[in-house]
Amino acid sequence: MLKNLGLALIVLRGLRGWSQAAVAREARIGKSQLSKYETGSELPKLDSLAKVLTALGVTLSDLAFVLELLDRSVASPQGPQPRFPGMPLLSERVGDSFAVLLREMMSLHTALVEDRLRTELERLS
């Protein structure tokens, strides 16, 4: 589950539009340390991970959800998904995973909206 931790941190940071320096500063860790976490060359200790997640405004549940989506997308039998065109600075792998993540989130959002509409219509009937 943690094999895509670095990629998940990159995606979450990208969703915030923050630089590594900004996240590291907010988390009170070194930028080079955050870089090691994102590249997967080092796993963060729990307290460091908590600082990074807090800086990003992300819960452990959010991280687990993103990791699950990334794990499924990287192991997808359909092969890599199209790159997300709005993120030209991301590497191809990150861009592909970001696109999958956004599609999954939009699908979930659509299902939630449809469920709320159905519930509201039933209530009004």
Beta strands, then each sheet from edge to edge (+ up, - down):
end
